Amino acid sequence: MSGVRVLVGTRKGMFILTSDGKRKAWDVKGPLFEGWEIYHAKGSTVDPNRIYASQNTSWFGQILQRSNDGGATWAPVGQSVSIRRRAGHTPVV
């Protein structure tokens, strides 16, 4: 039987629940991102070890996190900011 993974986002963090196909006993990992609100958590259909989580706080705002190792480590996705300069245009910062 194949395993089952449930990703749970709460106002106090994220949890990863895993079980075998019978679902009699569950292993609970977490809380991950303790104290952060997790609105969405999604596993990749291409790579079962890749997980995305959408964090939010009133101070820092929305941050998308990605794990490539099943939730052991996390890194923010697409957090770089750049200013493109156009010829003859001075950007206002």
PDB file of N, CA, C and O in Angstrom, chain B, residues numbered from 101:
ATOM      1  N   MET B 101       0.826  -1.184   0.000  1.00  0.00           N
ATOM      2  CA  MET B 101       0.000   0.000   0.000  1.00  0.00           C
ATOM      3  C   MET B 101       0.869   1.245   0.000  1.00  0.00           C
ATOM      4  O   MET B 101       1.959   1.250   0.573  1.00  0.00           O
ATOM      5  N   SER B 102       0.391   2.293  -0.637  1.00  0.00           N
ATOM      6  CA  SER B 102       1.134   3.544  -0.674  1.00  0.00           C
ATOM      7  C   SER B 102       0.827   4.384   0.559  1.00  0.00           C
ATOM      8  O   SER B 102      -0.175   4.168   1.241  1.00  0.00           O
ATOM      9  N   GLY B 103       1.702   5.343   0.832  1.00  0.00           N
ATOM     10  CA  GLY B 103       1.534   6.206   1.987  1.00  0.00           C
ATOM     11  C   GLY B 103       0.618   7.383   1.689  1.00  0.00           C
ATOM     12  O   GLY B 103       0.298   7.675   0.537  1.00  0.00           O
ATOM     13  N   VAL B 104       0.207   8.048   2.760  1.00  0.00           N
ATOM     14  CA  VAL B 104      -0.682   9.204   2.674  1.00  0.00           C
ATOM     15  C   VAL B 104      -0.012  10.360   3.403  1.00  0.00           C
ATOM     16  O   VAL B 104       0.554  10.179   4.481  1.00  0.00           O
ATOM     17  N   ARG B 105      -0.079  11.563   2.801  1.00  0.00           N
ATOM     18  CA  ARG B 105       0.449  12.764   3.438  1.00  0.00           C
ATOM     19  C   ARG B 105      -0.637  13.838   3.415  1.00  0.00           C
ATOM     20  O   ARG B 105      -1.246  14.098   2.377  1.00  0.00           O
ATOM     21  N   VAL B 106      -0.871  14.456   4.569  1.00  0.00           N
ATOM     22  CA  VAL B 106      -1.834  15.547   4.683  1.00  0.00           C
ATOM     23  C   VAL B 106      -1.084  16.773   5.163  1.00  0.00           C
ATOM     24  O   VAL B 106      -0.399  16.728   6.185  1.00  0.00           O
ATOM     25  N   LEU B 107      -1.211  17.879   4.424  1.00  0.00           N
ATOM     26  CA  LEU B 107      -0.578  19.142   4.788  1.00  0.00           C
ATOM     27  C   LEU B 107      -1.639  20.023   5.431  1.00  0.00           C
ATOM     28  O   LEU B 107      -2.690  20.272   4.839  1.00  0.00           O
ATOM     29  N   VAL B 108      -1.363  20.495   6.648  1.00  0.00           N
ATOM     30  CA  VAL B 108      -2.356  21.254   7.411  1.00  0.00           C
ATOM     31  C   VAL B 108      -1.781  22.632   7.743  1.00  0.00           C
ATOM     32  O   VAL B 108      -0.753  22.742   8.411  1.00  0.00           O
ATOM     33  N   GLY B 109      -2.454  23.674   7.269  1.00  0.00           N
ATOM     34  CA  GLY B 109      -2.077  25.040   7.596  1.00  0.00           C
ATOM     35  C   GLY B 109      -3.022  25.591   8.651  1.00  0.00           C
ATOM     36  O   GLY B 109      -4.239  25.440   8.542  1.00  0.00           O
ATOM     37  N   THR B 110      -2.460  26.231   9.676  1.00  0.00           N
ATOM     38  CA  THR B 110      -3.268  26.799  10.755  1.00  0.00           C
ATOM     39  C   THR B 110      -2.797  28.225  11.037  1.00  0.00           C
ATOM     40  O   THR B 110      -1.846  28.700  10.417  1.00  0.00           O
ATOM     41  N   ARG B 111      -3.456  28.899  11.961  1.00  0.00           N
ATOM     42  CA  ARG B 111      -3.047  30.238  12.371  1.00  0.00           C
ATOM     43  C   ARG B 111      -1.792  30.203  13.232  1.00  0.00           C
ATOM     44  O   ARG B 111      -1.197  31.248  13.495  1.00  0.00           O
ATOM     45  N   LYS B 112      -1.384  29.030  13.669  1.00  0.00           N
ATOM     46  CA  LYS B 112      -0.220  28.898  14.543  1.00  0.00           C
ATOM     47  C   LYS B 112       0.921  28.111  13.904  1.00  0.00           C
ATOM     48  O   LYS B 112       1.861  27.725  14.599  1.00  0.00           O
ATOM     49  N   GLY B 113       0.859  27.868  12.609  1.00  0.00           N
ATOM     50  CA  GLY B 113       1.926  27.148  11.931  1.00  0.00           C
ATOM     51  C   GLY B 113       1.394  26.096  10.981  1.00  0.00           C
ATOM     52  O   GLY B 113       0.203  26.071  10.671  1.00  0.00           O
ATOM     53  N   MET B 114       2.282  25.225  10.519  1.00  0.00           N
ATOM     54  CA  MET B 114       1.942  24.172   9.560  1.00  0.00           C
ATOM     55  C   MET B 114       2.324  22.822  10.143  1.00  0.00           C
ATOM     56  O   MET B 114       3.298  22.705  10.887  1.00  0.00           O
ATOM     57  N   PHE B 115       1.548  21.808   9.798  1.00  0.00           N
ATOM     58  CA  PHE B 115       1.806  20.444  10.241  1.00  0.00           C
ATOM     59  C   PHE B 115       1.793  19.522   9.028  1.00  0.00           C
ATOM     60  O   PHE B 115       1.026  19.731   8.088  1.00  0.00           O
ATOM     61  N   ILE B 116       2.643  18.509   9.054  1.00  0.00           N
ATOM     62  CA  ILE B 116       2.663  17.475   8.016  1.00  0.00           C
ATOM     63  C   ILE B 116       2.301  16.161   8.698  1.00  0.00           C
ATOM     64  O   ILE B 116       3.020  15.693   9.581  1.00  0.00           O
ATOM     65  N   LEU B 117       1.192  15.575   8.290  1.00  0.00           N
ATOM     66  CA  LEU B 117       0.736  14.306   8.841  1.00  0.00           C
ATOM     67  C   LEU B 117       0.981  13.219   7.804  1.00  0.00           C
ATOM     68  O   LEU B 117       0.606  13.380   6.643  1.00  0.00           O
ATOM     69  N   THR B 118       1.608  12.112   8.207  1.00  0.00           N
ATOM     70  CA  THR B 118       1.874  11.008   7.292  1.00  0.00           C
ATOM     71  C   THR B 118       1.391   9.700   7.905  1.00  0.00           C
ATOM     72  O   THR B 118       1.394   9.520   9.122  1.00  0.00           O
ATOM     73  N   SER B 119       0.976   8.795   7.028  1.00  0.00           N
ATOM     74  CA  SER B 119       0.499   7.492   7.469  1.00  0.00           C
ATOM     75  C   SER B 119       0.687   6.493   6.332  1.00  0.00           C
ATOM     76  O   SER B 119       0.971   6.865   5.193  1.00  0.00           O
ATOM     77  N   ASP B 120       0.520   5.216   6.671  1.00  0.00           N
ATOM     78  CA  ASP B 120       0.527   4.215   5.606  1.00  0.00           C
ATOM     79  C   ASP B 120      -0.873   4.183   4.982  1.00  0.00           C
ATOM     80  O   ASP B 120      -1.752   4.942   5.389  1.00  0.00           O
ATOM     81  N   GLY B 121      -1.072   3.327   4.021  1.00  0.00           N
ATOM     82  CA  GLY B 121      -2.338   3.257   3.317  1.00  0.00           C
ATOM     83  C   GLY B 121      -3.533   2.888   4.180  1.00  0.00           C
ATOM     84  O   GLY B 121      -4.668   3.220   3.837  1.00  0.00           O
ATOM     85  N   LYS B 122      -3.296   2.209   5.288  1.00  0.00           N
ATOM     86  CA  LYS B 122      -4.394   1.816   6.177  1.00  0.00           C
ATOM     87  C   LYS B 122      -4.894   2.971   7.041  1.00  0.00           C
ATOM     88  O   LYS B 122      -6.033   2.948   7.507  1.00  0.00           O
ATOM     89  N   ARG B 123      -4.051   3.980   7.258  1.00  0.00           N
ATOM     90  CA  ARG B 123      -4.393   5.188   8.010  1.00  0.00           C
ATOM     91  C   ARG B 123      -4.821   4.909   9.451  1.00  0.00           C
ATOM     92  O   ARG B 123      -5.679   5.607   9.990  1.00  0.00           O
ATOM     93  N   LYS B 124      -4.232   3.906  10.065  1.00  0.00           N
ATOM     94  CA  LYS B 124      -4.554   3.577  11.462  1.00  0.00           C
ATOM     95  C   LYS B 124      -3.742   4.423  12.429  1.00  0.00           C
ATOM     96  O   LYS B 124      -4.252   4.833  13.472  1.00  0.00           O
ATOM     97  N   ALA B 125      -2.484   4.690  12.095  1.00  0.00           N
ATOM     98  CA  ALA B 125      -1.604   5.486  12.940  1.00  0.00           C
ATOM     99  C   ALA B 125      -0.993   6.610  12.094  1.00  0.00           C
ATOM    100  O   ALA B 125      -0.665   6.413  10.924  1.00  0.00           O
ATOM    101  N   TRP B 126      -0.847   7.790  12.705  1.00  0.00           N
ATOM    102  CA  TRP B 126      -0.333   8.952  11.996  1.00  0.00           C
ATOM    103  C   TRP B 126       0.920   9.486  12.690  1.00  0.00           C
ATOM    104  O   TRP B 126       1.019   9.471  13.916  1.00  0.00           O
ATOM    105  N   ASP B 127       1.869   9.957  11.886  1.00  0.00           N
ATOM    106  CA  ASP B 127       3.047  10.652  12.385  1.00  0.00           C
ATOM    107  C   ASP B 127       2.822  12.139  12.127  1.00  0.00           C
ATOM    108  O   ASP B 127       2.527  12.538  11.001  1.00  0.00           O
ATOM    109  N   VAL B 128       2.962  12.964  13.178  1.00  0.00           N
ATOM    110  CA  VAL B 128       2.722  14.405  13.058  1.00  0.00           C
ATOM    111  C   VAL B 128       4.058  15.139  13.164  1.00  0.00           C
ATOM    112  O   VAL B 128       4.776  14.997  14.154  1.00  0.00           O
ATOM    113  N   LYS B 129       4.385  15.926  12.136  1.00  0.00           N
ATOM    114  CA  LYS B 129       5.604  16.726  12.106  1.00  0.00           C
ATOM    115  C   LYS B 129       5.200  18.197  12.200  1.00  0.00           C
ATOM    116  O   LYS B 129       4.433  18.687  11.371  1.00  0.00           O
ATOM    117  N   GLY B 130       5.710  18.889  13.199  1.00  0.00           N
ATOM    118  CA  GLY B 130       5.372  20.305  13.327  1.00  0.00           C
ATOM    119  C   GLY B 130       5.183  20.683  14.772  1.00  0.00           C
ATOM    120  O   GLY B 130       5.297  19.828  15.651  1.00  0.00           O
ATOM    121  N   PRO B 131       4.904  21.913  15.038  1.00  0.00           N
ATOM    122  CA  PRO B 131       4.544  22.927  14.043  1.00  0.00           C
ATOM    123  C   PRO B 131       5.772  23.468  13.299  1.00  0.00           C
ATOM    124  O   PRO B 131       6.810  23.743  13.900  1.00  0.00           O
ATOM    125  N   LEU B 132       5.625  23.612  11.993  1.00  0.00           N
ATOM    126  CA  LEU B 132       6.613  24.275  11.157  1.00  0.00           C
ATOM    127  C   LEU B 132       6.173  25.740  11.037  1.00  0.00           C
ATOM    128  O   LEU B 132       4.973  26.017  11.054  1.00  0.00           O
ATOM    129  N   PHE B 133       7.085  26.650  10.919  1.00  0.00           N
ATOM    130  CA  PHE B 133       6.781  28.087  10.858  1.00  0.00           C
ATOM    131  C   PHE B 133       5.960  28.503  12.080  1.00  0.00           C
ATOM    132  O   PHE B 133       4.948  29.193  11.956  1.00  0.00           O
ATOM    133  N   GLU B 134       6.400  28.083  13.236  1.00  0.00           N
ATOM    134  CA  GLU B 134       5.666  28.330  14.475  1.00  0.00           C
ATOM    135  C   GLU B 134       5.364  29.816  14.661  1.00  0.00           C
ATOM    136  O   GLU B 134       6.260  30.658  14.592  1.00  0.00           O
ATOM    137  N   GLY B 135       4.099  30.120  14.897  1.00  0.00           N
ATOM    138  CA  GLY B 135       3.657  31.490  15.099  1.00  0.00           C
ATOM    139  C   GLY B 135       3.245  32.209  13.824  1.00  0.00           C
ATOM    140  O   GLY B 135       2.713  33.317  13.894  1.00  0.00           O
ATOM    141  N   TRP B 136       3.472  31.615  12.670  1.00  0.00           N
ATOM    142  CA  TRP B 136       3.065  32.207  11.393  1.00  0.00           C
ATOM    143  C   TRP B 136       1.737  31.599  10.957  1.00  0.00           C
ATOM    144  O   TRP B 136       1.482  30.417  11.192  1.00  0.00           O
ATOM    145  N   GLU B 137       0.906  32.397  10.331  1.00  0.00           N
ATOM    146  CA  GLU B 137      -0.333  31.884   9.746  1.00  0.00           C
ATOM    147  C   GLU B 137      -0.008  31.238   8.404  1.00  0.00           C
ATOM    148  O   GLU B 137       0.649  31.848   7.560  1.00  0.00           O
ATOM    149  N   ILE B 138      -0.463  30.020   8.208  1.00  0.00           N
ATOM    150  CA  ILE B 138      -0.248  29.309   6.946  1.00  0.00           C
ATOM    151  C   ILE B 138      -1.606  29.164   6.267  1.00  0.00           C
ATOM    152  O   ILE B 138      -2.465  28.408   6.722  1.00  0.00           O
ATOM    153  N   TYR B 139      -1.786  29.899   5.172  1.00  0.00           N
ATOM    154  CA  TYR B 139      -3.063  29.870   4.467  1.00  0.00           C
ATOM    155  C   TYR B 139      -3.173  28.724   3.468  1.00  0.00           C
ATOM    156  O   TYR B 139      -4.251  28.164   3.268  1.00  0.00           O
ATOM    157  N   HIS B 140      -2.054  28.381   2.845  1.00  0.00           N
ATOM    158  CA  HIS B 140      -2.068  27.322   1.830  1.00  0.00           C
ATOM    159  C   HIS B 140      -0.821  26.460   1.971  1.00  0.00           C
ATOM    160  O   HIS B 140       0.264  26.965   2.259  1.00  0.00           O
ATOM    161  N   ALA B 141      -0.979  25.174   1.770  1.00  0.00           N
ATOM    162  CA  ALA B 141       0.142  24.236   1.713  1.00  0.00           C
ATOM    163  C   ALA B 141      -0.167  23.263   0.586  1.00  0.00           C
ATOM    164  O   ALA B 141      -1.271  22.725   0.505  1.00  0.00           O
ATOM    165  N   LYS B 142       0.822  23.036  -0.291  1.00  0.00           N
ATOM    166  CA  LYS B 142       0.585  22.220  -1.482  1.00  0.00           C
ATOM    167  C   LYS B 142       1.807  21.372  -1.780  1.00  0.00           C
ATOM    168  O   LYS B 142       2.935  21.865  -1.770  1.00  0.00           O
ATOM    169  N   GLY B 143       1.578  20.115  -2.040  1.00  0.00           N
ATOM    170  CA  GLY B 143       2.644  19.223  -2.471  1.00  0.00           C
ATOM    171  C   GLY B 143       2.728  19.220  -3.989  1.00  0.00           C
ATOM    172  O   GLY B 143       1.713  19.364  -4.671  1.00  0.00           O
ATOM    173  N   SER B 144       3.928  19.056  -4.516  1.00  0.00           N
ATOM    174  CA  SER B 144       4.133  19.011  -5.961  1.00  0.00           C
ATOM    175  C   SER B 144       3.667  17.669  -6.517  1.00  0.00           C
ATOM    176  O   SER B 144       3.880  16.625  -5.900  1.00  0.00           O
ATOM    177  N   THR B 145       3.036  17.705  -7.672  1.00  0.00           N
ATOM    178  CA  THR B 145       2.626  16.466  -8.340  1.00  0.00           C
ATOM    179  C   THR B 145       3.787  15.837  -9.102  1.00  0.00           C
ATOM    180  O   THR B 145       3.742  14.656  -9.448  1.00  0.00           O
ATOM    181  N   VAL B 146       4.833  16.633  -9.365  1.00  0.00           N
ATOM    182  CA  VAL B 146       6.000  16.149 -10.098  1.00  0.00           C
ATOM    183  C   VAL B 146       7.033  15.519  -9.162  1.00  0.00           C
ATOM    184  O   VAL B 146       7.591  14.462  -9.459  1.00  0.00           O
ATOM    185  N   ASP B 147       7.282  16.183  -8.023  1.00  0.00           N
ATOM    186  CA  ASP B 147       8.283  15.725  -7.062  1.00  0.00           C
ATOM    187  C   ASP B 147       7.626  15.610  -5.690  1.00  0.00           C
ATOM    188  O   ASP B 147       7.284  16.632  -5.095  1.00  0.00           O
ATOM    189  N   PRO B 148       7.439  14.402  -5.170  1.00  0.00           N
ATOM    190  CA  PRO B 148       6.748  14.244  -3.886  1.00  0.00           C
ATOM    191  C   PRO B 148       7.475  14.864  -2.701  1.00  0.00           C
ATOM    192  O   PRO B 148       6.862  15.077  -1.656  1.00  0.00           O
ATOM    193  N   ASN B 149       8.764  15.157  -2.835  1.00  0.00           N
ATOM    194  CA  ASN B 149       9.507  15.805  -1.753  1.00  0.00           C
ATOM    195  C   ASN B 149       9.394  17.325  -1.774  1.00  0.00           C
ATOM    196  O   ASN B 149       9.819  17.985  -0.826  1.00  0.00           O
ATOM    197  N   ARG B 150       8.829  17.890  -2.836  1.00  0.00           N
ATOM    198  CA  ARG B 150       8.696  19.349  -2.937  1.00  0.00           C
ATOM    199  C   ARG B 150       7.349  19.778  -2.359  1.00  0.00           C
ATOM    200  O   ARG B 150       6.298  19.281  -2.764  1.00  0.00           O
ATOM    201  N   ILE B 151       7.400  20.715  -1.401  1.00  0.00           N
ATOM    202  CA  ILE B 151       6.199  21.233  -0.750  1.00  0.00           C
ATOM    203  C   ILE B 151       6.260  22.753  -0.773  1.00  0.00           C
ATOM    204  O   ILE B 151       7.323  23.340  -0.572  1.00  0.00           O
ATOM    205  N   TYR B 152       5.125  23.385  -1.018  1.00  0.00           N
ATOM    206  CA  TYR B 152       5.020  24.839  -0.969  1.00  0.00           C
ATOM    207  C   TYR B 152       4.117  25.235   0.196  1.00  0.00           C
ATOM    208  O   TYR B 152       3.129  24.560   0.484  1.00  0.00           O
ATOM    209  N   ALA B 153       4.465  26.331   0.859  1.00  0.00           N
ATOM    210  CA  ALA B 153       3.640  26.844   1.955  1.00  0.00           C
ATOM    211  C   ALA B 153       3.558  28.360   1.830  1.00  0.00           C
ATOM    212  O   ALA B 153       4.563  29.026   1.577  1.00  0.00           O
ATOM    213  N   SER B 154       2.362  28.898   2.007  1.00  0.00           N
ATOM    214  CA  SER B 154       2.144  30.335   1.943  1.00  0.00           C
ATOM    215  C   SER B 154       1.987  30.870   3.359  1.00  0.00           C
ATOM    216  O   SER B 154       0.984  30.609   4.023  1.00  0.00           O
ATOM    217  N   GLN B 155       2.997  31.629   3.821  1.00  0.00           N
ATOM    218  CA  GLN B 155       2.984  32.198   5.168  1.00  0.00           C
ATOM    219  C   GLN B 155       2.414  33.608   5.126  1.00  0.00           C
ATOM    220  O   GLN B 155       2.424  34.268   4.087  1.00  0.00           O
ATOM    221  N   ASN B 156       1.919  34.058   6.273  1.00  0.00           N
ATOM    222  CA  ASN B 156       1.457  35.432   6.364  1.00  0.00           C
ATOM    223  C   ASN B 156       1.542  35.930   7.798  1.00  0.00           C
ATOM    224  O   ASN B 156       1.209  35.212   8.741  1.00  0.00           O
ATOM    225  N   THR B 157       1.993  37.170   7.947  1.00  0.00           N
ATOM    226  CA  THR B 157       1.892  37.875   9.226  1.00  0.00           C
ATOM    227  C   THR B 157       1.505  39.311   8.907  1.00  0.00           C
ATOM    228  O   THR B 157       1.729  39.791   7.796  1.00  0.00           O
ATOM    229  N   SER B 158       0.927  39.990   9.878  1.00  0.00           N
ATOM    230  CA  SER B 158       0.529  41.376   9.654  1.00  0.00           C
ATOM    231  C   SER B 158       1.746  42.286   9.499  1.00  0.00           C
ATOM    232  O   SER B 158       1.640  43.359   8.905  1.00  0.00           O
ATOM    233  N   TRP B 159       2.899  41.872  10.027  1.00  0.00           N
ATOM    234  CA  TRP B 159       4.094  42.709   9.936  1.00  0.00           C
ATOM    235  C   TRP B 159       4.864  42.473   8.636  1.00  0.00           C
ATOM    236  O   TRP B 159       5.198  43.434   7.943  1.00  0.00           O
ATOM    237  N   PHE B 160       5.153  41.210   8.290  1.00  0.00           N
ATOM    238  CA  PHE B 160       5.962  40.904   7.117  1.00  0.00           C
ATOM    239  C   PHE B 160       5.141  40.681   5.852  1.00  0.00           C
ATOM    240  O   PHE B 160       5.687  40.744   4.750  1.00  0.00           O
ATOM    241  N   GLY B 161       3.855  40.423   5.985  1.00  0.00           N
ATOM    242  CA  GLY B 161       3.016  40.170   4.817  1.00  0.00           C
ATOM    243  C   GLY B 161       3.125  38.735   4.331  1.00  0.00           C
ATOM    244  O   GLY B 161       3.444  37.828   5.100  1.00  0.00           O
ATOM    245  N   GLN B 162       2.856  38.539   3.040  1.00  0.00           N
ATOM    246  CA  GLN B 162       2.814  37.209   2.436  1.00  0.00           C
ATOM    247  C   GLN B 162       4.199  36.761   1.996  1.00  0.00           C
ATOM    248  O   GLN B 162       4.929  37.517   1.355  1.00  0.00           O
ATOM    249  N   ILE B 163       4.562  35.522   2.345  1.00  0.00           N
ATOM    250  CA  ILE B 163       5.830  34.936   1.914  1.00  0.00           C
ATOM    251  C   ILE B 163       5.568  33.505   1.454  1.00  0.00           C
ATOM    252  O   ILE B 163       4.948  32.719   2.171  1.00  0.00           O
ATOM    253  N   LEU B 164       6.041  33.173   0.264  1.00  0.00           N
ATOM    254  CA  LEU B 164       5.917  31.811  -0.248  1.00  0.00           C
ATOM    255  C   LEU B 164       7.210  31.067   0.065  1.00  0.00           C
ATOM    256  O   LEU B 164       8.299  31.533  -0.269  1.00  0.00           O
ATOM    257  N   GLN B 165       7.082  29.901   0.712  1.00  0.00           N
ATOM    258  CA  GLN B 165       8.227  29.074   1.079  1.00  0.00           C
ATOM    259  C   GLN B 165       8.198  27.765   0.281  1.00  0.00           C
ATOM    260  O   GLN B 165       7.130  27.274  -0.084  1.00  0.00           O
ATOM    261  N   ARG B 166       9.391  27.207   0.017  1.00  0.00           N
ATOM    262  CA  ARG B 166       9.482  25.932  -0.707  1.00  0.00           C
ATOM    263  C   ARG B 166      10.454  25.007   0.012  1.00  0.00           C
ATOM    264  O   ARG B 166      11.511  25.428   0.481  1.00  0.00           O
ATOM    265  N   SER B 167      10.070  23.739   0.086  1.00  0.00           N
ATOM    266  CA  SER B 167      10.954  22.692   0.607  1.00  0.00           C
ATOM    267  C   SER B 167      11.166  21.668  -0.496  1.00  0.00           C
ATOM    268  O   SER B 167      10.215  21.255  -1.161  1.00  0.00           O
ATOM    269  N   ASN B 168      12.399  21.263  -0.686  1.00  0.00           N
ATOM    270  CA  ASN B 168      12.719  20.231  -1.678  1.00  0.00           C
ATOM    271  C   ASN B 168      13.048  18.893  -1.028  1.00  0.00           C
ATOM    272  O   ASN B 168      13.424  17.939  -1.710  1.00  0.00           O
ATOM    273  N   ASP B 169      12.904  18.827   0.310  1.00  0.00           N
ATOM    274  CA  ASP B 169      13.255  17.600   1.029  1.00  0.00           C
ATOM    275  C   ASP B 169      12.134  17.144   1.973  1.00  0.00           C
ATOM    276  O   ASP B 169      12.402  16.634   3.061  1.00  0.00           O
ATOM    277  N   GLY B 170      10.909  17.328   1.557  1.00  0.00           N
ATOM    278  CA  GLY B 170       9.770  16.826   2.324  1.00  0.00           C
ATOM    279  C   GLY B 170       9.449  17.621   3.576  1.00  0.00           C
ATOM    280  O   GLY B 170       8.719  17.132   4.439  1.00  0.00           O
ATOM    281  N   GLY B 171       9.975  18.838   3.702  1.00  0.00           N
ATOM    282  CA  GLY B 171       9.666  19.683   4.839  1.00  0.00           C
ATOM    283  C   GLY B 171      10.775  19.790   5.870  1.00  0.00           C
ATOM    284  O   GLY B 171      10.588  20.435   6.902  1.00  0.00           O
ATOM    285  N   ALA B 172      11.936  19.171   5.618  1.00  0.00           N
ATOM    286  CA  ALA B 172      13.047  19.252   6.571  1.00  0.00           C
ATOM    287  C   ALA B 172      13.677  20.643   6.570  1.00  0.00           C
ATOM    288  O   ALA B 172      14.012  21.171   7.631  1.00  0.00           O
ATOM    289  N   THR B 173      13.840  21.241   5.386  1.00  0.00           N
ATOM    290  CA  THR B 173      14.372  22.599   5.270  1.00  0.00           C
ATOM    291  C   THR B 173      13.488  23.408   4.335  1.00  0.00           C
ATOM    292  O   THR B 173      12.817  22.854   3.465  1.00  0.00           O
ATOM    293  N   TRP B 174      13.493  24.724   4.522  1.00  0.00           N
ATOM    294  CA  TRP B 174      12.636  25.623   3.747  1.00  0.00           C
ATOM    295  C   TRP B 174      13.427  26.834   3.286  1.00  0.00           C
ATOM    296  O   TRP B 174      14.382  27.252   3.940  1.00  0.00           O
ATOM    297  N   ALA B 175      13.016  27.401   2.137  1.00  0.00           N
ATOM    298  CA  ALA B 175      13.623  28.628   1.619  1.00  0.00           C
ATOM    299  C   ALA B 175      12.538  29.465   0.955  1.00  0.00           C
ATOM    300  O   ALA B 175      11.627  28.915   0.336  1.00  0.00           O
ATOM    301  N   PRO B 176      12.624  30.805   1.077  1.00  0.00           N
ATOM    302  CA  PRO B 176      11.638  31.653   0.409  1.00  0.00           C
ATOM    303  C   PRO B 176      11.784  31.572  -1.104  1.00  0.00           C
ATOM    304  O   PRO B 176      12.877  31.361  -1.629  1.00  0.00           O
ATOM    305  N   VAL B 177      10.668  31.744  -1.789  1.00  0.00           N
ATOM    306  CA  VAL B 177      10.633  31.667  -3.253  1.00  0.00           C
ATOM    307  C   VAL B 177      10.392  33.060  -3.818  1.00  0.00           C
ATOM    308  O   VAL B 177       9.469  33.755  -3.392  1.00  0.00           O
ATOM    309  N   GLY B 178      11.226  33.472  -4.784  1.00  0.00           N
ATOM    310  CA  GLY B 178      10.992  34.711  -5.521  1.00  0.00           C
ATOM    311  C   GLY B 178      10.896  35.956  -4.673  1.00  0.00           C
ATOM    312  O   GLY B 178       9.970  36.747  -4.845  1.00  0.00           O
ATOM    313  N   GLN B 179      11.836  36.151  -3.756  1.00  0.00           N
ATOM    314  CA  GLN B 179      11.780  37.313  -2.882  1.00  0.00           C
ATOM    315  C   GLN B 179      12.666  38.467  -3.342  1.00  0.00           C
ATOM    316  O   GLN B 179      12.804  39.458  -2.626  1.00  0.00           O
ATOM    317  N   SER B 180      13.264  38.355  -4.516  1.00  0.00           N
ATOM    318  CA  SER B 180      14.159  39.418  -4.960  1.00  0.00           C
ATOM    319  C   SER B 180      13.366  40.577  -5.564  1.00  0.00           C
ATOM    320  O   SER B 180      12.323  40.377  -6.187  1.00  0.00           O
ATOM    321  N   VAL B 181      13.872  41.770  -5.370  1.00  0.00           N
ATOM    322  CA  VAL B 181      13.254  42.978  -5.917  1.00  0.00           C
ATOM    323  C   VAL B 181      14.271  43.642  -6.820  1.00  0.00           C
ATOM    324  O   VAL B 181      15.432  43.799  -6.443  1.00  0.00           O
ATOM    325  N   SER B 182      13.846  44.029  -8.006  1.00  0.00           N
ATOM    326  CA  SER B 182      14.763  44.712  -8.913  1.00  0.00           C
ATOM    327  C   SER B 182      14.057  45.911  -9.538  1.00  0.00           C
ATOM    328  O   SER B 182      12.835  45.928  -9.688  1.00  0.00           O
ATOM    329  N   ILE B 183      14.854  46.907  -9.897  1.00  0.00           N
ATOM    330  CA  ILE B 183      14.337  48.098 -10.570  1.00  0.00           C
ATOM    331  C   ILE B 183      14.935  48.127 -11.962  1.00  0.00           C
ATOM    332  O   ILE B 183      16.156  48.139 -12.124  1.00  0.00           O
ATOM    333  N   ARG B 184      14.079  48.137 -12.958  1.00  0.00           N
ATOM    334  CA  ARG B 184      14.548  48.212 -14.339  1.00  0.00           C
ATOM    335  C   ARG B 184      14.638  49.674 -14.749  1.00  0.00           C
ATOM    336  O   ARG B 184      13.706  50.451 -14.541  1.00  0.00           O
ATOM    337  N   ARG B 185      15.758  50.031 -15.327  1.00  0.00           N
ATOM    338  CA  ARG B 185      15.938  51.404 -15.791  1.00  0.00           C
ATOM    339  C   ARG B 185      15.673  51.456 -17.295  1.00  0.00           C
ATOM    340  O   ARG B 185      16.189  50.650 -18.069  1.00  0.00           O
ATOM    341  N   ARG B 186      14.865  52.415 -17.671  1.00  0.00           N
ATOM    342  CA  ARG B 186      14.606  52.636 -19.094  1.00  0.00           C
ATOM    343  C   ARG B 186      15.399  53.856 -19.544  1.00  0.00           C
ATOM    344  O   ARG B 186      15.656  54.764 -18.754  1.00  0.00           O
ATOM    345  N   ALA B 187      15.778  53.871 -20.791  1.00  0.00           N
ATOM    346  CA  ALA B 187      16.538  54.995 -21.345  1.00  0.00           C
ATOM    347  C   ALA B 187      15.748  56.288 -21.176  1.00  0.00           C
ATOM    348  O   ALA B 187      14.582  56.369 -21.563  1.00  0.00           O
ATOM    349  N   GLY B 188      16.389  57.287 -20.600  1.00  0.00           N
ATOM    350  CA  GLY B 188      15.745  58.596 -20.428  1.00  0.00           C
ATOM    351  C   GLY B 188      14.770  58.652 -19.272  1.00  0.00           C
ATOM    352  O   GLY B 188      14.051  59.641 -19.128  1.00  0.00           O
ATOM    353  N   HIS B 189      14.724  57.625 -18.447  1.00  0.00           N
ATOM    354  CA  HIS B 189      13.781  57.607 -17.332  1.00  0.00           C
ATOM    355  C   HIS B 189      14.530  57.403 -16.022  1.00  0.00           C
ATOM    356  O   HIS B 189      15.338  56.482 -15.902  1.00  0.00           O
ATOM    357  N   THR B 190      14.269  58.245 -15.057  1.00  0.00           N
ATOM    358  CA  THR B 190      14.870  58.095 -13.730  1.00  0.00           C
ATOM    359  C   THR B 190      13.812  57.539 -12.794  1.00  0.00           C
ATOM    360  O   THR B 190      12.796  58.194 -12.563  1.00  0.00           O
ATOM    361  N   PRO B 191      14.023  56.346 -12.248  1.00  0.00           N
ATOM    362  CA  PRO B 191      13.012  55.760 -11.352  1.00  0.00           C
ATOM    363  C   PRO B 191      12.906  56.539 -10.037  1.00  0.00           C
ATOM    364  O   PRO B 191      13.901  57.026  -9.500  1.00  0.00           O
ATOM    365  N   VAL B 192      11.692  56.642  -9.546  1.00  0.00           N
ATOM    366  CA  VAL B 192      11.439  57.275  -8.258  1.00  0.00           C
ATOM    367  C   VAL B 192      11.384  56.180  -7.214  1.00  0.00           C
ATOM    368  O   VAL B 192      10.592  55.245  -7.337  1.00  0.00           O
ATOM    369  N   VAL B 193      12.211  56.281  -6.193  1.00  0.00           N
ATOM    370  CA  VAL B 193      12.256  55.256  -5.158  1.00  0.00           C
ATOM    371  C   VAL B 193      11.719  55.815  -3.866  1.00  0.00           C
ATOM    372  O   VAL B 193      11.669  55.106  -2.860  1.00  0.00           O
TER     373      VAL B 193
END
